[in-house]
């Protein structure tokens, strides 16, 4: 085992080199604090990116006013329309075509 590796496994070896126990513990806590801060920063970046993706998806599916109200937790009042158009479509042989396609990754 190398000298540095032994220090990691046995803190008392560090004390043999005239290092104060409190200094050793303080150094370990600083390292832990630094790694936690880095982890939080990385996770925050991931969270922001996922939120951006979910917002894009939400705005594609719903009108912006409705999506904004839902994001704020507000109630969305139903609307009434005098006239509306409903479009039904059937793509010939869609199931056969879809079965031959490979999924996107």
C-alpha positions as a Markdown table, in Angstrom:
| # | Residue | x | y | z |
|---|---|---|---|---|
| 1 | Unk | 0.0 | 0.0 | 0.0 |
| 2 | Unk | 1.3 | 3.5 | -0.9 |
| 3 | Unk | 1.9 | 6.1 | 1.8 |
| 4 | Unk | -0.9 | 8.3 | 0.6 |
| 5 | Unk | -3.3 | 5.4 | 0.3 |
| 6 | Unk | -2.5 | 4.4 | 3.9 |
| 7 | Unk | -3.3 | 7.9 | 5.1 |
| 8 | Unk | -6.8 | 7.6 | 3.6 |
| 9 | Unk | -7.5 | 4.4 | 5.4 |
| 10 | Unk | -5.9 | 5.2 | 8.7 |
| 11 | Unk | -6.2 | 8.8 | 10.0 |
| 12 | Unk | -3.8 | 8.0 | 12.8 |
| 13 | Unk | -0.9 | 7.8 | 10.4 |
| 14 | Unk | -1.5 | 11.4 | 9.5 |
| 15 | Unk | -1.2 | 12.2 | 13.2 |
| 16 | Unk | 2.2 | 10.6 | 13.3 |
| 17 | Unk | 3.4 | 13.3 | 11.0 |
| 18 | Unk | 2.7 | 15.8 | 13.8 |
| 19 | Unk | -0.7 | 16.9 | 12.4 |
| 20 | Unk | -3.2 | 18.0 | 14.9 |
| 21 | Unk | -6.4 | 15.8 | 15.1 |
| 22 | Unk | -8.6 | 18.9 | 14.8 |
| 23 | Unk | -6.7 | 20.1 | 11.7 |
| 24 | Unk | -7.1 | 16.7 | 10.2 |
| 25 | Unk | -10.9 | 16.6 | 10.9 |
| 26 | Unk | -11.3 | 20.1 | 9.6 |
| 27 | Unk | -9.4 | 19.3 | 6.4 |
| 28 | Unk | -11.7 | 16.2 | 5.9 |
| 29 | Unk | -14.8 | 18.4 | 6.5 |
| 30 | Unk | -13.5 | 21.0 | 3.9 |
| 31 | Unk | -13.1 | 18.3 | 1.3 |
| 32 | Unk | -16.5 | 16.9 | 2.0 |
| 33 | Unk | -18.1 | 20.4 | 1.9 |
| 34 | Unk | -16.4 | 21.0 | -1.5 |
| 35 | Unk | -17.6 | 17.8 | -3.0 |
| 36 | Unk | -21.1 | 18.4 | -1.7 |
| 37 | Unk | -21.2 | 21.9 | -3.2 |
| 38 | Unk | -20.0 | 20.5 | -6.6 |
| 39 | Unk | -22.7 | 17.8 | -6.4 |
| 40 | Unk | -25.4 | 20.4 | -5.6 |
| 41 | Unk | -24.3 | 22.6 | -8.5 |
| 42 | Unk | -24.4 | 19.7 | -11.0 |
| 43 | Unk | -27.8 | 18.5 | -9.8 |
| 44 | Unk | -29.1 | 22.1 | -10.0 |
| 45 | Unk | -28.0 | 22.4 | -13.6 |
| 46 | Unk | -29.7 | 19.1 | -14.4 |
| 47 | Unk | -32.9 | 20.2 | -12.7 |
| 48 | Unk | -32.9 | 23.5 | -14.6 |
| 49 | Unk | -32.4 | 21.7 | -17.9 |
| 50 | Unk | -35.2 | 19.2 | -17.2 |
| 51 | Unk | -37.6 | 22.0 | -16.2 |
| 52 | Unk | -36.8 | 23.8 | -19.4 |
| 53 | Unk | -37.7 | 20.5 | -21.3 |
| 54 | Unk | -40.9 | 20.1 | -19.4 |
| 55 | Unk | -41.9 | 23.7 | -20.1 |
| 56 | Unk | -41.3 | 23.3 | -23.8 |
| 57 | Unk | -43.4 | 20.1 | -23.9 |
| 58 | Unk | -46.2 | 21.8 | -21.8 |
| 59 | Unk | -46.3 | 24.8 | -24.1 |
| 60 | Unk | -46.6 | 22.5 | -27.2 |
| 61 | Unk | -49.6 | 20.7 | -25.7 |
| 62 | Unk | -51.5 | 23.6 | -24.2 |
| 63 | Unk | -52.2 | 27.2 | -24.9 |
| 64 | Unk | -49.7 | 29.4 | -23.1 |
| 65 | Unk | -52.3 | 31.1 | -20.8 |
| 66 | Unk | -53.5 | 27.7 | -19.6 |
| 67 | Unk | -50.0 | 26.3 | -19.2 |
| 68 | Unk | -48.9 | 29.3 | -17.1 |
| 69 | Unk | -51.9 | 29.0 | -14.8 |
| 70 | Unk | -51.3 | 25.3 | -14.3 |
| 71 | Unk | -47.6 | 25.9 | -13.5 |
| 72 | Unk | -48.7 | 28.5 | -10.9 |
| 73 | Unk | -51.2 | 26.1 | -9.4 |
| 74 | Unk | -54.2 | 28.2 | -10.3 |
| 75 | Unk | -57.5 | 26.9 | -11.5 |
| 76 | Unk | -58.2 | 27.0 | -15.2 |
| 77 | Unk | -61.7 | 28.1 | -16.0 |
| 78 | Unk | -63.4 | 26.2 | -18.8 |
| 79 | Unk | -64.2 | 28.2 | -22.0 |
| 80 | Unk | -67.2 | 27.9 | -24.2 |
| 81 | Unk | -67.1 | 28.2 | -28.0 |
| 82 | Unk | -69.9 | 28.9 | -30.4 |
| 83 | Unk | -68.4 | 26.7 | -33.1 |
| 84 | Unk | -65.5 | 24.3 | -33.2 |
| 85 | Unk | -63.9 | 22.0 | -35.7 |
| 86 | Unk | -62.8 | 18.5 | -35.0 |
| 87 | Unk | -60.5 | 16.8 | -37.4 |
| 88 | Unk | -60.3 | 13.0 | -37.6 |
| 89 | Unk | -57.6 | 11.4 | -39.7 |
| 90 | Unk | -56.6 | 7.9 | -40.7 |
| 91 | Unk | -53.2 | 7.2 | -42.3 |
| 92 | Unk | -53.5 | 4.1 | -44.6 |
| 93 | Unk | -51.3 | 1.2 | -43.4 |
| 94 | Unk | -50.0 | 3.2 | -40.5 |
| 95 | Unk | -49.7 | 0.2 | -38.2 |
| 96 | Unk | -47.7 | -1.7 | -40.9 |
| 97 | Unk | -45.5 | 1.3 | -41.5 |
| 98 | Unk | -44.9 | 2.0 | -37.8 |
| 99 | Unk | -44.0 | -1.7 | -37.2 |
| 100 | Unk | -41.2 | -1.5 | -39.8 |
| 101 | Unk | -39.6 | 1.6 | -38.2 |
| 102 | Unk | -36.9 | 1.5 | -35.6 |
| 103 | Unk | -37.5 | 3.7 | -32.5 |
| 104 | Unk | -35.5 | 6.8 | -32.1 |
| 105 | Unk | -33.1 | 6.8 | -29.2 |
